[in-house]
């Protein structure tokens, strides 16, 4: 994959959302939705929701913006940051991306995660013609996450096991370019 040294993460617009790079001024809203996503339940994407953890995450995220092929982006609904979506390249050959998302729990049930992920998928397939596969992981007990991926035509490919006592495994889902109906 060739990338310009001037690469910038995208800003995407949907009917209801703006998906854009994070800024340092997002710290308050970021902490609000991060606090609803405990690392012990959802994984260590942030590592915690303390002010230090949130600030470290945002600083690291913003610092990576000039270095593709990855980006964490904020999801804005009605002018308010409500969550984030992310992508990163996980395989060089064949080029494969992994994506993830997190929205404030109060936003559940409105189709906002579907709208955000569909927009990101469309952008990834459009701007990266050599990518033929996108992966996502979801907790085995996350019924809404599973429904979201399956609604977007992702196929369950396996279980990622771990030894943490009492925790369910993560499910690995994949979407091939030929399966994308966006």
C-alpha positions as CSV (number, residue, x, y, z in Angstrom):
1,X,0.0,0.0,0.0
2,X,1.4,3.3,-0.9
3,X,0.8,6.3,1.2
4,X,1.6,10.0,0.9
5,X,3.8,11.5,3.6
6,X,0.9,14.1,3.8
7,X,-1.7,11.5,4.7
8,X,-4.4,12.7,7.0
9,X,-7.2,10.7,8.5
10,X,-10.6,11.2,6.9
11,X,-13.6,13.3,7.9
12,X,-16.8,11.4,6.9
13,X,-20.3,12.7,6.9
14,X,-23.5,10.6,7.0
15,X,-27.1,11.5,7.3
16,X,-26.8,12.0,11.1
17,X,-23.1,11.8,11.9
18,X,-19.7,13.5,11.4
19,X,-16.8,11.1,11.8
20,X,-13.7,13.1,12.3
21,X,-10.2,13.1,13.8
22,X,-10.1,13.7,17.5
23,X,-8.8,17.0,18.8
24,X,-7.3,17.9,22.2
25,X,-10.6,19.8,23.1
26,X,-12.5,16.4,22.9
27,X,-11.1,15.3,26.3
28,X,-14.2,16.0,28.4
29,X,-16.6,14.3,26.0
30,X,-14.2,11.5,25.4
31,X,-14.0,10.8,29.1
32,X,-17.8,10.8,29.4
33,X,-18.2,7.9,27.0
34,X,-15.0,6.1,28.0
35,X,-16.2,5.9,31.6
36,X,-19.1,3.8,30.3
37,X,-16.8,1.3,28.7
38,X,-14.8,-0.4,31.5
39,X,-11.6,-2.1,30.2
40,X,-12.4,-5.1,32.4
41,X,-15.5,-5.7,30.3
42,X,-14.7,-4.4,26.9
43,X,-11.0,-5.0,26.6
44,X,-8.0,-2.7,27.0
45,X,-8.6,-0.4,24.1
46,X,-8.1,2.5,26.5
47,X,-6.7,0.9,29.5
48,X,-8.9,2.8,31.9
49,X,-11.1,5.9,32.0
50,X,-9.1,8.0,34.5
51,X,-8.2,11.6,33.4
52,X,-4.6,10.4,32.8
53,X,-5.6,7.4,30.8
54,X,-8.0,9.4,28.6
55,X,-5.4,12.2,28.1
56,X,-2.7,9.6,27.2
57,X,-5.0,7.9,24.7
58,X,-5.9,11.2,23.0
59,X,-2.3,12.5,22.8
60,X,-1.1,9.1,21.3
61,X,-4.1,9.0,18.9
62,X,-3.5,12.6,17.6
63,X,0.3,12.0,17.3
64,X,-0.4,9.0,15.0
65,X,-2.5,11.0,12.6
66,X,0.3,11.5,10.1
67,X,1.2,7.8,10.0
68,X,-1.2,5.6,8.1
69,X,-2.6,3.0,7.8
70,X,-4.5,3.5,11.1
71,X,-6.7,6.1,12.7
72,X,-9.0,6.5,15.7
73,X,-11.8,8.9,14.8
74,X,-14.5,10.6,16.9
75,X,-18.2,10.1,16.2
76,X,-20.3,13.3,16.5
77,X,-24.1,13.3,16.7
78,X,-26.1,16.5,17.0
79,X,-22.9,18.4,17.6
80,X,-21.7,16.2,20.5
81,X,-18.9,13.7,20.6
82,X,-20.6,10.4,21.5
83,X,-18.0,7.7,20.6
84,X,-15.3,6.6,18.2
85,X,-14.5,4.3,15.4
86,X,-11.0,3.0,14.5
87,X,-9.2,1.1,11.8
88,X,-5.7,-0.3,11.6
89,X,-3.9,-2.5,9.1
90,X,-3.3,-5.9,10.6
91,X,-1.8,-7.8,7.6
92,X,0.5,-6.5,4.9
93,X,-0.1,-9.3,2.4
94,X,-2.9,-9.5,1.5
95,X,-3.7,-6.0,3.0
96,X,-6.3,-6.4,5.7
97,X,-7.8,-3.9,8.1
98,X,-9.3,-4.4,11.6
99,X,-12.0,-2.1,12.7
100,X,-13.6,-1.3,16.0
101,X,-16.1,1.1,17.6
102,X,-17.4,2.4,20.9
103,X,-20.4,4.6,21.5
104,X,-21.7,6.1,24.7
105,X,-24.2,3.5,26.2
106,X,-27.0,6.1,26.1
107,X,-26.8,6.2,22.3
108,X,-27.6,2.4,22.0
109,X,-30.5,1.3,19.9
110,X,-30.6,4.3,17.4
111,X,-28.6,2.7,14.6
112,X,-25.7,5.1,15.1
113,X,-23.0,2.4,15.4
114,X,-24.3,0.8,12.1
115,X,-24.3,4.2,10.4
116,X,-20.7,5.0,11.6
117,X,-19.3,1.5,10.7
118,X,-21.0,1.5,7.3
119,X,-19.5,4.9,6.5
120,X,-16.0,3.7,7.6
121,X,-16.3,0.5,5.6
122,X,-17.4,2.4,2.5
123,X,-14.4,4.8,2.8
124,X,-11.9,2.0,3.5
125,X,-13.0,-0.1,0.4
126,X,-13.2,3.1,-1.8
127,X,-9.8,4.5,-0.8
128,X,-7.9,1.2,-0.5
129,X,-8.6,-0.8,-3.6
130,X,-6.0,-3.4,-2.7
131,X,-7.8,-4.3,0.6
132,X,-10.0,-7.3,0.1
133,X,-10.7,-8.2,3.8
134,X,-11.7,-6.3,6.9
135,X,-11.9,-7.9,10.4
136,X,-13.7,-7.1,13.6
137,X,-13.7,-8.6,17.0
138,X,-16.6,-8.6,19.4
139,X,-17.2,-10.2,22.9
140,X,-19.1,-13.4,22.7
141,X,-21.8,-12.0,25.0
142,X,-22.2,-8.7,23.0
143,X,-25.5,-9.6,21.2
144,X,-25.9,-6.1,19.8
145,X,-22.3,-6.0,18.4
146,X,-22.8,-9.4,16.8
147,X,-26.1,-8.3,15.2
148,X,-24.4,-5.1,13.9
149,X,-21.6,-7.1,12.3
150,X,-23.9,-9.7,10.8
151,X,-26.2,-6.9,9.5
152,X,-23.2,-5.5,7.7
153,X,-22.5,-9.0,6.2
154,X,-19.5,-9.9,8.3
155,X,-19.1,-13.7,8.7
156,X,-18.2,-15.3,12.0
157,X,-14.9,-17.0,11.6
158,X,-13.8,-18.2,15.0
159,X,-13.4,-17.6,18.7
160,X,-10.3,-15.9,20.2
161,X,-9.8,-17.7,23.5
162,X,-8.2,-16.3,26.6
163,X,-7.5,-17.5,30.2
164,X,-9.2,-14.8,32.2
165,X,-11.4,-16.5,34.7
166,X,-15.1,-15.9,34.0
167,X,-14.6,-13.9,30.8
168,X,-16.1,-14.9,27.5
169,X,-14.0,-15.2,24.4
170,X,-14.0,-12.7,21.6
171,X,-15.5,-13.7,18.3
172,X,-13.6,-12.9,15.1
173,X,-15.6,-11.7,12.2
174,X,-14.5,-11.1,8.6
175,X,-15.9,-9.2,5.6
176,X,-14.5,-9.7,2.1
177,X,-14.8,-6.9,-0.4
178,X,-17.1,-9.2,-2.5
179,X,-19.5,-9.4,0.4
180,X,-19.7,-5.6,1.0
181,X,-23.0,-4.3,-0.3
182,X,-22.6,-0.7,0.9
